[in-house]
Amino acid sequence: MRPRRSPSGAHASGAHASGAHASGAHASGAHAPDASPSGAARRRARPAGGSAAPSHVQGARITPWAEARALAERLGRGAPLAAHRLPLDRALGHVLAEAVVALTDLPSFDTSAMDGWVVAGPGPWAVREGAGLLAGRGATACLTDGEALRIATGARIPAEATAVIRSEHAHADEAKGVLHATREVVPGQDIRPRGQECRSGDELLPVGTVVTPPVLGLAAAAGYDALVAVPRPRVDVFVLGDELLTAGLPRGGLIRDALGPMLAPWLRALGAEVTEPLRLGDDAEALREAVIASNADLILTTGGTASGPVDHVHPVLARIGAELLVDGVDVRPGHPMLLARLPEGGPCLVGLPGNPLAAVSGLLTLAEPLLRGIAGRTAQEPYRAPVHEEVHGHPHDTRLVPVVHRDDSVLPLHYNGPAMLRGVAAADGLAVVPPGGVRSGTEVEILDLPWASASPWTEGCFT
């Protein structure tokens, strides 16, 4: 298991959290083209069916948590985005659609690994007069046995050279013009031979690699000016609920919107491009118009996924002829999440519950694997860690519990009810707790939060 940093001030406990939704939150429950096309034009034709039996908006079965997560990823991988060519300064955070193959040997000629003296044959050596060899200069005349010449790091090694002697390991008798080594000289020392790192034609990075800063550096060194990559999936976020405030303190039965400020940066941390969240209130027609007008690769809605009087997501999806692939998941919190596919090759829609931690559950269960599939990202290898103390479970459903890594185990955090964010704000992962709960010391699957993981890499996670 990877070593972890323990956040300070995290409150830890295995206290049982009710699966009921808290009051006050809405809803219960070949080479690619240079330019990136927009909207549906970026998507290939979507498959006619999913791997689980899709239904129209009424009557879908509740889906087990692991099955829902796997279905979302398969759905994304069945509808990848068309690749495009990006200059290196725009490729950061994208996923390679073509392997990076070395266009040259690295290094492309023998170079000096140190500042010092390049020598030929056994010493002592006669110092050749002149300014010496600098990086970026062309080839110089070959050395003959018994000669030495000043050389800088990165400079090209002249033909017939034997070794490089570091400045601190040499003594130059300027009066006699003779160089002496203060240590044994081994042939080839401190010379980077041509092709040491790779040969032209070697595959350096496979398809599916996330472009990080070192990837950009390696690509540039290997001769690339641009990379063929999958564009970042575009996501529209529609925030539903008349009870939500965007500023100030809660008042008169109104509450602050926690999901609008949270979801956009979270989605960007997952490698997506996100529009400014659109606040639609509890207006069914406004939701319908926004959904059919979207040219995103994924639509996220918050709230309105249950069956209350102002829960409009199901009726709107039925009205526009969407396929409902997941209608409720056996997980707490987040049971009333949903996954639908819009008609005529349209994007997918993930409906998140309105309670904040329930929405996080929906994000990790459906949106994250779906986005990973669309973008062609490689899934992180699942790993397990022992829980530091007993964690209560739901009688029948999986629970996702905020945890923090401490040494070689994870510690469950307080404040893990569906409407709470205090626990997950101190967490670096969520533990997947099976029905019935687990005893102290039991290993459970861990879902890393994107800012606590080395992958995926994006521009600072929050930009």
C-alpha positions in Angstrom: 0.0 0.0 0.0 1.3 3.5 -0.8 2.5 5.6 2.2 0.0 8.3 3.1 0.0 11.6 4.8 -2.4 11.9 7.7 -4.4 15.2 7.6 -4.3 17.0 10.9 -7.5 17.6 12.9 -9.5 14.7 11.3 -12.1 13.4 13.6 -12.2 9.6 13.5 -14.7 7.1 14.5 -16.5 3.9 13.3 -19.9 5.4 14.3 -22.8 4.1 12.3 -24.4 6.6 9.9 -28.0 6.2 9.0 -28.9 5.5 5.4 -31.8 7.9 5.5 -31.5 11.2 3.8 -31.1 14.2 6.1 -33.6 17.0 6.0 -32.8 20.3 4.4 -31.2 18.9 1.2 -33.0 18.7 -2.1 -34.3 15.3 -3.2 -34.5 12.1 -1.4 -32.7 10.3 -1.8 -4.1 7.4 -38.4 -3.2 11.0 -37.4 -5.9 12.8 -35.8 -7.1 16.2 -36.9 -5.5 19.3 -35.3 -8.7 20.9 -34.1 -11.1 19.3 -31.6 -14.7 19.2 -32.8 -17.3 20.1 -30.4 -20.3 18.3 -28.9 -21.8 15.3 -30.5 -19.3 15.6 -33.4 -16.6 14.6 -31.0 -18.3 11.4 -30.1 -18.3 8.2 -32.2 -21.6 6.5 -32.8 -22.9 5.2 -29.5 -23.7 1.5 -29.1 -27.3 0.5 -29.5 -27.4 -1.4 -26.2 -25.6 -1.6 -22.8 -24.2 -4.6 -21.1 -27.1 -4.5 -18.6 -30.6 -4.6 -19.8 -31.6 -0.9 -20.3 -35.2 0.1 -19.6 -37.2 3.2 -20.3 -37.6 5.5 -17.5 -40.1 3.4 -15.5 -39.5 0.1 -13.9 -35.7 -0.4 -13.9 -34.3 -2.7 -11.2 -32.0 -1.6 -8.5 -28.4 -2.3 -9.5 -25.7 -3.7 -7.2 -22.9 -1.2 -6.5 -20.1 -3.0 -8.3 -22.2 -3.8 -11.3 -23.3 -0.2 -11.6 -19.7 1.0 -11.5 -18.6 -1.5 -14.1 -21.5 -0.7 -16.4 -20.6 3.0 -16.3 -17.0 2.3 -17.3 -18.0 -0.1 -20.1 -20.5 2.5 -21.4 -17.8 5.1 -21.5 -15.3 2.9 -23.3 -18.0 2.1 -25.9 -18.2 5.7 -26.8 -14.7 7.1 -26.9 -13.9 10.6 -28.1 -12.2 11.2 -31.4 -8.5 11.9 -30.9 -6.8 15.1 -32.0 -3.3 16.5 -32.3 -2.3 18.9 -29.5 0.9 21.0 -29.3 2.9 20.1 -26.2 1.9 23.3 -24.4 -1.8 22.3 -24.6 -1.5 18.5 -24.0 -1.2 18.5 -20.2 -3.7 16.3 -18.5 -4.9 14.6 -21.7 -4.7 10.9 -22.5 -2.5 9.6 -25.3 -4.4 8.2 -28.2 -1.1 7.2 -30.0 2.0 5.8 -28.4 5.0 8.0 -28.1 7.7 6.3 -30.1 11.2 7.8 -30.0 12.0 9.8 -33.2 15.7 9.8 -32.4 18.3 8.1 -30.2 18.5 9.6 -26.7 21.0 11.0 -26.3 21.4 11.5 -30.0 25.2 11.6 -29.7 27.8 10.8 -27.0 27.7 13.6 -24.4 29.6 14.6 -21.3 27.8 13.9 -18.1 29.9 16.3 -16.1 32.0 19.5 -16.3 35.6 18.6 -16.5 38.1 17.3 -19.0 37.7 14.8 -21.8 40.8 12.7 -22.3 42.1 10.1 -24.8 44.4 7.3 -23.8 46.3 6.9 -20.5 47.5 9.9 -18.6 49.1 12.2 -17.8 47.7 14.2 -20.7 48.8 17.3 -22.6 46.2 20.0 -22.4 45.0 21.1 -25.8 44.8 24.8 -26.1 41.5 26.5 -26.8 38.2 27.4 -25.2 37.1 23.8 -24.7 33.9 22.1 -25.6 30.5 23.6 -24.8 26.9 22.2 -25.0 25.2 23.0 -28.3 28.4 23.3 -30.4 29.2 21.0 -33.3 31.7 18.2 -33.4 35.3 19.0 -32.8 38.4 17.4 -34.1 39.2 14.0 -32.6 41.6 13.7 -29.7 44.8 11.8 -30.0 46.2 9.6 -27.2 47.6 11.6 -24.4 45.5 14.7 -25.1 43.0 16.4 -22.8 40.5 19.2 -23.5 38.1 21.2 -21.3 34.4 20.1 -21.6 31.1 21.2 -20.2 28.1 19.0 -19.3 26.0 18.1 -22.3 28.8 18.9 -24.8 29.5 16.4 -27.6 32.3 13.9 -27.0 35.0 14.1 -29.7 35.9 11.0 -31.5 38.5 8.6 -30.0 37.9 10.0 -26.5 38.4 7.6 -23.6 36.7 9.2 -20.6 35.6 12.4 -18.9 37.4 13.4 -15.7 35.4 15.6 -13.4 36.9 19.0 -12.5 37.3 18.0 -8.9 39.1 14.8 -9.8 41.8 16.4 -11.9 44.8 18.7 -11.4 46.0 20.9 -14.2 49.7 22.0 -14.1 49.2 25.2 -16.1 52.9 25.9 -16.2 53.7 22.6 -17.9 50.3 22.3 -19.7 49.8 18.8 -18.2 46.7 17.3 -16.7 46.9 14.7 -13.9 44.0 12.6 -12.6 43.6 12.4 -8.8 41.6 9.1 -9.1 41.6 6.1 -11.3 40.2 6.7 -14.7 37.9 4.1 -16.1 37.2 4.0 -19.8 33.8 5.5 -20.6 33.3 7.1 -17.2 31.0 10.2 -17.1 30.1 9.7 -20.8 26.5 9.3 -21.7 26.7 7.1 -24.8 24.4 7.6 -27.7 21.1 5.7 -27.3 21.7 5.1 -23.5 18.0 6.0 -22.7 16.4 4.8 -25.9 16.9 4.0 -29.6 15.0 5.6 -32.4 11.8 3.5 -32.8 11.5 2.4 -29.2 8.1 2.8 -27.6 8.4 5.2 -24.7 4.8 5.6 -23.6 1.8 3.5 -24.5 -1.7 4.5 -25.5 -3.7 5.5 -22.5 -0.9 7.3 -20.7 -2.0 10.5 -18.9 0.1 13.4 -20.1 2.0 14.7 -17.0 4.8 17.3 -16.9 7.5 14.6 -17.2 5.6 13.1 -20.2 5.8 16.5 -21.9 9.5 16.6 -21.2 10.2 13.1 -22.5 8.1 13.8 -25.7 10.1 17.0 -26.4 13.4 15.2 -25.8 12.3 12.4 -28.2 11.6 14.9 -31.0 7.8 15.7 -30.6 6.2 19.1 -31.1 2.7 17.7 -30.6 0.9 14.7 -29.3 -2.1 12.8 -30.5 -4.5 12.6 -27.5 -8.0 12.1 -26.5 -9.7 15.4 -25.6 -10.9 16.0 -22.1 -14.6 15.0 -21.8 -16.9 18.0 -21.5 -19.4 18.0 -18.7 -22.4 20.2 -18.1 -23.6 20.4 -14.5 -27.3 21.3 -13.9 -28.1 22.2 -10.2 -31.7 21.6 -9.3 -33.7 22.9 -6.4 -35.6 26.1 -5.5 -34.3 25.9 -1.9 -30.7 26.6 -2.8 -28.8 29.9 -2.0 -25.6 30.8 -3.8 -24.3 33.3 -1.1 -24.8 34.2 2.5 -26.2 32.3 5.5 -29.2 29.9 5.3 -32.5 31.7 6.0 -36.2 31.2 5.8 -36.0 27.5 4.9 -33.4 28.1 2.3 -30.0 26.4 2.4 -26.6 27.0 0.7 -25.8 25.1 -2.4 -22.9 22.8 -1.5 -22.8 20.9 -4.8 -22.4 23.7 -7.3 -19.0 24.9 -5.8 -17.8 21.3 -5.2 -18.6 19.4 -8.4 -16.9 21.5 -11.1 -13.4 21.4 -9.4 -13.9 17.7 -8.6 -14.7 16.9 -12.2 -11.7 18.9 -13.4 -9.6 16.8 -11.0 -10.9 13.8 -12.9 -9.7 15.2 -16.1 -12.9 16.8 -17.5 -13.6 20.2 -18.9 -16.6 21.6 -17.0 -18.9 24.5 -17.8 -20.1 26.8 -15.1 -22.9 25.0 -13.2 -26.3 26.0 -14.5 -28.9 26.6 -11.7 -32.4 25.5 -12.9 -34.4 25.5 -9.7 -37.3 23.1 -9.7 -38.4 23.9 -13.3 -39.1 20.8 -15.4 -39.3 22.6 -18.7 -36.0 24.4 -18.0 -34.4 21.1 -17.2 -35.8 19.6 -20.4 -34.5 22.5 -22.5 -31.1 22.4 -20.9 -30.7 18.7 -21.5 -31.7 18.6 -25.1 -29.5 21.7 -25.8 -26.4 20.3 -24.2 -23.5 19.4 -26.5 -21.4 18.0 -23.6 -20.1 14.5 -23.4 -21.7 14.0 -20.0 -24.5 15.8 -18.2 -24.7 15.8 -14.4 -27.8 16.8 -12.5 -28.0 17.3 -8.8 -31.2 16.4 -6.9 -34.6 15.5 -8.3 -33.8 11.8 -8.8 -36.5 10.4 -6.4 -40.3 10.6 -6.7 -41.3 13.7 -4.9 -43.6 16.4 -6.2 -40.7 18.5 -7.6 -38.4 15.6 -8.6 -38.4 16.1 -12.3 -35.5 14.1 -13.6 -37.4 10.9 -14.3 -40.3 12.6 -16.0 -38.0 14.7 -18.2 -35.9 11.7 -19.2 -39.1 9.8 -20.1 -40.4 12.7 -22.1 -37.3 13.0 -24.3 -37.1 9.2 -24.8 -33.9 8.5 -22.8 -32.8 5.0 -21.9 -32.5 4.5 -18.2 -29.6 2.1 -17.6 -29.3 2.4 -13.9 -32.2 3.5 -11.7 -31.1 3.3 -8.1 -28.0 1.5 -6.8 -27.6 -0.7 -3.7 -25.3 1.7 -1.9 -25.5 4.1 1.0 -25.5 7.0 0.8 -26.6 7.7 -2.7 -29.2 5.0 -3.3 -31.4 7.1 -5.7 -28.6 7.9 -8.3 -29.3 7.1 -11.9 -27.6 6.7 -15.3 -29.4 7.4 -18.6 -28.4 7.6 -22.2 -30.0 10.3 -24.3 -31.6 9.3 -27.7 -30.1 9.7 -31.1 -26.4 9.3 -30.1 -26.7 11.9 -27.4 -24.6 12.0 -24.3 -25.1 10.1 -21.0 -26.7 11.7 -18.0 -25.8 10.9 -14.4 -28.4 12.0 -11.9 -26.9 12.6 -8.5 -28.9 12.7 -5.3 -29.3 16.2 -3.7 -27.7 15.3 -0.4 -24.0 16.2 -0.6 -22.3 13.0 0.5 -24.9 11.0 -1.4 -23.9 13.1 -4.5 -20.2 12.2 -3.8 -21.2 8.6 -3.8 -23.0 9.0 -7.1 -20.0 10.8 -8.5 -17.6 8.0 -7.6 -20.0 5.2 -8.5 -21.2 6.4 -11.9 -19.6 9.6 -13.2 -15.9 8.8 -12.4 -15.8 5.5 -14.2 -17.9 6.8 -17.1 -15.5 9.7 -17.6 -12.5 7.4 -17.3 -13.9 5.2 -20.1 -14.8 8.2 -22.4 -11.3 9.6 -21.9 -9.5 6.3 -22.4 -7.8 6.5 -19.0 -6.5 3.4 -17.4 -8.3 2.4 -14.3 -6.2 2.5 -11.1 -5.4 -0.9 -9.8 -7.8 -1.6 -6.9 -6.3 -2.0 -3.5 -7.4 -2.9 -0.1 -6.5 -1.7 3.4 -7.4 -2.9 6.9 -9.8 -0.7 8.9 -8.5 0.6 12.2 -11.8 -0.1 14.0 -15.2 -1.7 13.5 -17.4 -0.1 10.8 -21.1 -0.6 10.9 -22.8 -1.5 7.6 -26.2 -1.4 6.0 -28.1 -4.6 6.3 -28.4 -5.1 2.6 -26.4 -2.4 0.7 -22.8 -1.4 0.2 -21.7 1.6 2.3 -19.1 4.2 1.2 -17.4 5.6 4.3 -14.9 8.5 4.3 -11.6 7.4 5.7 -8.1 8.7 6.3 -4.9 6.7 5.9 -2.9 6.2 9.1 0.2 4.1 8.8 -0.9 0.8 7.3 -4.6 1.1 8.0 -7.5 3.4 7.3 -9.5 5.2 10.0 -13.2 5.8 9.5 -14.3 9.5 10.0 -17.1 11.0 11.9 -19.8 13.0 10.1 -20.6 10.6 7.4 -24.3 11.0 7.0 -25.8 11.6 3.6 -26.2 15.3 4.0 -22.7 15.8 5.6 -19.5 16.9 4.0 -17.4 17.4 7.2 -16.1 13.8 7.1 -15.2 13.6 3.4 -13.5 17.1 3.6 -10.9 15.5 6.0 -10.7 12.2 4.0 -8.3 11.0 1.4 -10.4 8.0 0.4 -13.7 6.2 0.8 -13.9 2.7 2.2 -16.2 0.2 0.4 -18.0 -1.5 3.3 -20.0 -4.6 2.4 -23.5 -5.3 3.8 -23.4 -6.0 7.5 -20.2 -4.0 8.2 -16.7 -5.2 9.1 -14.7 -5.8 12.2 -11.5 -4.0 13.1 -8.6 -5.2 11.0 -10.7 -6.4 8.1 -9.4 -5.3 4.7 -11.8 -3.3 2.5 -11.5 -1.8 -1.0 -10.4 1.8 -1.0 -11.5 4.5 -3.5 -8.9 7.2 -3.6 -10.0 10.8 -3.8 -8.3 12.4 -6.9 -6.3 15.0 -4.9 -4.9 12.2 -2.7 -3.8 10.0 -5.5 -0.9 10.1 -8.0 -3.4 9.4 -10.8 -5.1 10.9 -12.7 -2.8 13.9 -13.1 -4.4 17.2 -14.0 -3.3 20.8 -13.8 -3.1 21.1 -10.0 -6.3 19.1 -9.6 -8.3 22.3 -8.9 -7.6 24.6 -11.9 
